[in-house]
């Protein structure tokens, strides 16, 4: 499973829209959407950490994210 797929799954599990996640993380909704759709490119470590941090605090099982990060 790709990072973008995991991100989308976690975001939806947390019942967050792309726009809401964008507001929480100060990452543009366009960039979050691109991350979710691209299968061959990872975001920077800083962006990935920010997204994972927010989403892992909102859901109990973030073990799949820890494997990718």
Backbone as a ProteinNet text record, in pm:
[ID]
protein_1_A
[PRIMARY]
XXXXXXXXXXXXXXXXXXXXXXXXXXXXXXXXXXXXXXXXXXXXXXXXXXXXXXXXXXXXXXXXXXXXX
[TERTIARY]
84.4	0	89.1	53.4	130.1	95.6	188.1	167.2	37.3	14.3	-106	-233.9	-232.1	-348.8	-370.8	-262.1	-273.3	-322.3	-272.6	-314.9	-464.9	-514	-656.7	-739.9	-696.3	-767.5	-774.3	-663.1	-658.6	-743.3	-735.5	-814.4	-963.1	-1004.6	-1145.1	-1188.8	-1102.1	-1131.5	-1151.6	-1075.2	-1088	-1204.3	-1273.7	-1388.3	-1350.2	-1236	-1187.9	-1191.4	-1236.3	-1225.5	-1081.9	-1045.7	-913.4	-900.5	-1005.7	-1001	-982.6	-1049.9	-1035.3	-893.6	-840.6	-703.6	-605.7	-634	-550.3	-548.1	-664.9	-671.9	-597.3	-606.3	-540.3	-388.6	-340.9	-197.8	-125.4	-200.2	-143.5	-69.6	-122.5	-73.1	-184.9	-153.1	-258.4	-342.8	-473.2	-558.7	-518.1	-467.4	-421	-305.1	-212.7	-96.9	-140	-231	-280	-346.1	-426.6	-492.3	-389.3	-286	-181	-109.2	-81.1	-15.9	-102.8	-232.6	-322.8	-332.7	-321.7	-339.6	-211.2	-95.8	30.2	79.2	120.1	166.5	317.5	383.9	527.6	611.3	548.8	625.6	582.1	679.7	651	667.4	589.6	611.1	740.7	783.4	903.7	879.1	987	973.3	893.4	915.6	845.2	694.3	653.6	510.9	451.7	520.8	472.1	455.6	553.6	546.3	427	404.9	292.7	159.8	142.9	18.6	-1.2	103.2	94.2	65.3	129.4	108.3	-36.8	-93.8	-233.3	-326.7	-307.1	-399.2	-381.4	-260.3	-239.6	-301.7	-310.7	-376.3	-526.8	-579.7	-723.8	-777.2	-689	-734.8	-646.9	-703.2	-633.2	-524.2	-550.5	-452.7	-383.3	-264.1	-187.2	-65.9	-71.9	43.7	86.1	-8.4	28.9	111.8	78.6	155.7	296.7	310.6	443.8	534.7	478.5	557.4	611	530.2	567.9	664.6	642.9	722.7	860.1
-117.8	0	124.4	221.8	344.7	444.7	537.2	638.6	716	756.7	833.7	756.7	628.3	544.1	534.5	519.7	514	646.2	754.9	886.9	904.4	870.5	884.3	796.1	673.9	581.1	636.6	687.4	742.1	869	953.3	1077.3	1046.8	954.8	916.9	848	766.7	700.1	801.8	911	1017.9	1112.6	1081.7	1160.9	1306.9	1323.3	1456.7	1474.5	1589.4	1623.9	1669.1	1675.9	1728.1	1871.4	1950.4	2090	2101.6	2015.7	2019.8	1978.6	1873.8	1831.8	1943.2	2010	2122.1	2232.1	2264.8	2368.6	2327	2200.1	2150.7	2146.6	2115.9	2094.1	2209.5	2305	2417.3	2369	2263.3	2209.7	2230.9	2280.8	2316.2	2193.9	2215	2102.7	2044.9	2129.2	2081.9	1984.3	2017.8	1929.7	1798.1	1804.7	1681.4	1592.8	1651.9	1575.8	1511.1	1586.3	1531.1	1414.9	1427.9	1318.8	1193.6	1211.5	1096	1029.2	1105.1	1050.3	997.5	1051.8	1007.9	881.5	786.6	660	648.8	737.8	720.2	823.4	920.4	1025.7	1043	1046.6	1069.2	1216.3	1263.9	1401.2	1409.5	1530.7	1546.2	1482.6	1454.7	1396.6	1487.6	1617.9	1713.7	1710.3	1709.1	1703.9	1570.4	1462.1	1329.4	1321.8	1371.7	1369.2	1450.1	1567	1651.2	1579.3	1521.8	1451.8	1330.3	1251.7	1132.6	1170.8	1274.6	1318.2	1356	1434.5	1476	1356.5	1273.9	1162.8	1053	1029.1	923.5	962.3	1089.9	1135.1	1124.2	1108.4	1104.1	962.7	866.4	728.7	636.6	524.2	434.2	352.6	300.1	211.3	282.2	329.5	393.4	310.1	180	92.8	89.9	100.9	99.5	222	337.6	459.4	444.6	386.5	372.7	288.8	190.6	107.2	187.5	280.3	359.1	469.5	532.8	649.9	616.1
0	0	0	-80.4	-92.7	17.8	44.3	147.9	124.2	-0.2	-31.9	-1.7	-30.3	-0.3	150.2	224.4	370.2	427.1	370.2	414.9	395	278.3	249.6	342.5	362.3	450.2	592.4	642.6	778.5	790.3	687.9	688.5	689.5	605.6	601.1	730	787.1	913.9	1026.3	1019.1	1118.8	1085.6	976.6	930.6	904.9	837.9	802.3	651	608.8	467.1	441.4	316.9	282.5	333.2	318	363	513.6	590.4	736.4	777.2	716.2	745.7	709.1	600.9	559.3	665.4	718	821.6	948.1	983.2	1104.3	1091.1	971.7	951.9	884.7	833.8	758.9	633.6	573.9	447.1	345.7	229.3	134.2	96	76.1	36.2	-99.8	-186.4	-317.6	-300.2	-210.6	-189.6	-123.4	-27	36.8	-68.5	-154.4	-261.1	-353.8	-389.7	-475.9	-408.2	-279.2	-206.3	-211.4	-189.1	-188	-325.6	-431.2	-566.3	-628.6	-592	-652.1	-584	-665.4	-611.3	-610.6	-680.9	-696.4	-622	-557.2	-492.6	-347.6	-259.2	-117.3	-83.4	13.7	59.4	139	167.5	249.8	386.3	457.4	591.5	683.4	672.5	757.9	733.1	607.2	573.3	617	588.4	628.1	779.4	853.9	999.8	1050.1	992	1033.4	1011	892.7	861.8	952.3	967.8	1052.1	1196.7	1245.2	1383.8	1408.4	1320.1	1336.1	1327.5	1226.9	1206.9	1310.3	1356.1	1455.9	1589.2	1616.9	1738.9	1730.7	1609.4	1589.1	1571.1	1562.6	1548.5	1631.5	1668.4	1760.9	1693.9	1575.7	1511.9	1396.1	1418.8	1312.3	1277	1302.3	1280.5	1133.8	1039.9	899.2	864.7	923.3	898.5	952.6	1068.1	1128.9	1041.2	969.5	879.9	762	710.2	592.4	629.7	744.1	782.7	819
[MASK]
+++++++++++++++++++++++++++++++++++++++++++++++++++++++++++++++++++++

